């Protein structure tokens, strides 16, 4: 696990494993979640799964075309541990 605690002025107050190399996927997942949270007014809003999204490999959520799921549940699935 990596942890950074940064004050508003940019100084690092605390770091844990901050120099440890990790796969980019973890950072991508966190950034995706931040963008979704910042741009979604209602996390309980239901969205419909597109055929393109349903056909994307690598997911273990088992979503199918036209399934409906809340943004909140999609975020939960996004942030689950991806280790197999």
Steps between C-alpha positions, in 0.01 A plus 500: 500500500619849420393807691566871461376774728559837337405838641344769279836670448645183352725379780491126566397454863517121503585226255483123517661297223494817293798388292363152433430433134148386423311416186338789316159332514460590867559869430268489198220346708533763772510788250194358320312483830594861584381625160169312538437630853585858401270489196201304628222679687326185622700184571171310528417579138448185294688464174449249222792281393584542132592210271852641473540513879351154549742360242809647663725230642663495840189570707371256757176686567311287249314791340300443184362731233204707629560408866425791732731579790554802723806717457581423864508126431714553191747695713500221757578249226770726358680527832490132593837335530600383152739224612397154392 
